[in-house]
Amino acid sequence: MSEVDLSAHIPEVKLITDLRDIKAANLHWNSKVILGDCLKVLKQMPEGIVDLIVTSPPYADSRKKTYGGITPDKYVAWFLPISQELKRVLKPGGTFILNIKEKVVNGQRHNYVIKLILEMQNQGWLWTEEYIWHKKNSFPGKWSNRFRDSWERCIQFNKEQDIEEEVPDDWEHCIQFNKQKKFNMYQESVMVPMGDWAKSRLKNLSDTDKKRDNSRVESGFGKNISNWLERKMAYPTNVLHLSTECGNKNHSAAFPKSLPSWFIKLFTEQGNTVLDPFLGSGTTCVAAKELGRNYIGIELQKEYCELAVANIEKAKLNLQLTTLTQSMSSKDQDKVNADYEAYYEYLIQHVLTPFYDKRLEKLSKLKLKSILKRKNPYLFKAKNIEFAQDFVKGIVDAFLSSQEETIFGNLLEEFAIYISEILYGGFKSKLNSVDLEFKRNGIYYIVGIKSGIYWGNSDQINRMKENFKKAKQTLRQQGVTDEIIAVNGCMYGKDRNPLKEDADSGKSYYKYAGQEFWNFISEDENLYQEIIVPIDQEAKNKDELFKNTYQAKVNEMTFEFMQYFMNNGQIDWVKLVNYVSKKGDVKLEPSPKQMMLDLEEETSDLEDTLDFADVLDSEEA
Ligand SMILES: C[S@@+](CC[C@H](N)C(=O)[O-])C[C@H]1O[C@@H](n2cnc3c(N)ncnc32)[C@H](O)[C@@H]1O
């Protein structure tokens, strides 16, 4: 049985404080945090069980106070026995990523990292690549002879292997491929969105450059770039722009999870094993766990070990939660999507379309003389309206908005009934004050639907309660044996105390508003937001026709208003009030003294003035 399979059957023992526990119980090394000196622990580990090592060892001297350190001069000698063991436990195709940075000693960068690389090469490691971790948000600072440190090395080592790449026929390429050693790498897993890179890159090449690249050197460079133009994803560079932010306040040198995550994705597959011999707060193991890899962490300090275990535990729980939600939601999502499609369709066909049709119809039939009598002239005077068009617009808008509220409210109410119908077999009720009846989970609901929460005064509310009580009695007589609950549903707004209790329990009811109402109707907390989408889309489609009709109507009515209610360019308020309120019949005559526009041309002082088009013409000439 493979290592991956084994770990699935063995209960996870996280913190190993005594290596004998692993051996005595014949436990697997995978998914363990081990307290101890990594050199000693590594020596106990079997050969070739690790696919990737990602680690950030204590930097020379730098954090002596928190977790000890090694002086720069002794660093190489200290590390080499550890790297020897790391090489032994690493699988042949595995990779070792060493996050390190040379310290400044006596005004210059110490050379222990360079020496270490050379010594590790002597040890049989290949120095395959070097990645730069650019710390996007490093602390600002300046020293007399250098700027703030904003990057660290992530050095890639691989094991020398006998297997070499196949040698192609082409001699030129031979040299390159001969040197390339084989190790596991999954480049596609770290691809990044292409953005506008290829386009701007190509724009910067002159045509001659492109031609030269294609013809003289035959590198195919121009051609290769154009290949990338249509692609959505590109391979990243070897500079990783990551913030130092790690959300881990309990370790002074934790790296961000995105750092090990990136290398884990690049060099391993699910089920592989990742080792961090200087585990600290457990970041590498957390990243491995989240990405479905096994992990082994070694840490010298007990408190960090415990911190690491806690962090991995947290990651594990999060993972379980995410998997659970994902599997639940993916199952439910299909049904929700199908429901939403039906809702969208309904909203467009049966709410938005008739709403706009009815609005248009009302608008087209609007007559100045009839709406004048419905609106309060004193109010418009109190608002100091002086222009005929403002007045007409004001009364048209006021008329429309009172109509719209009713039309839209009724249509949306039908939508709520439709949802209840398709989900629970609900139907439109004939009982007084009740619009909808449906049964769910053994409860029979009677629902009176209103637009907003302030829909009625106390008399109206009392009437509704009376009617709810009577409705319950009627339903009992009709043979409904389930518990009956009355609900006043409001399509928008909120109500913090939904239960409205009455001394007479038959009159008690629930008031659900806004999100709670739509959730009550559909058991979907998001429905109240979702219905905005089709409303928004369809309104954009239909609004133009409405706007045109509206403008024409306002212009037409303004013209009519001016004929009857304007005197010497002023609104004749007395005539208006008489028309609306004077007892008896008031015969409406056009105003005698109407100011007429004189459209006859006169010779103007401005006749020599050039208009803008003339200016352009003369400039072109
Ligand atoms: C730079 S920190 C690693 C931080 C880690 N990458 C993280 O994200 O939390 C180095 C860690 O190595 C631990 N350490 C130092 N010497 C060790 C040794 N010989 N064996 C195991 N751990 C050691 C230190 O206690 C420290 O927590």
The ligand as an ORCA input file, in Angstrom:
! r2SCAN-3c Opt
* xyz 0 1
  C      12.625     31.395     10.477
  S      11.779     30.430     11.595
  C      10.663     29.584     10.580
  C       9.363     30.281     10.461
  C       8.368     29.509      9.637
  N       8.708     29.505      8.258
  C       6.963     30.081      9.815
  O       6.310     30.491      8.843
  O       6.509     30.176     10.956
  C      12.909     29.183     12.022
  C      12.388     28.207     13.051
  O      13.350     27.162     13.176
  C      13.358     26.720     14.527
  N      14.655     26.036     14.752
  C      15.862     26.578     15.005
  N      16.803     25.614     15.064
  C      16.177     24.442     14.849
  C      16.589     23.104     14.766
  N      17.850     22.765     14.945
  N      15.678     22.162     14.528
  C      14.379     22.477     14.345
  N      13.918     23.745     14.420
  C      14.799     24.718     14.654
  C      13.179     27.987     15.314
  O      12.660     27.711     16.602
  C      12.221     28.778     14.444
  O      10.895     28.600     14.876
*
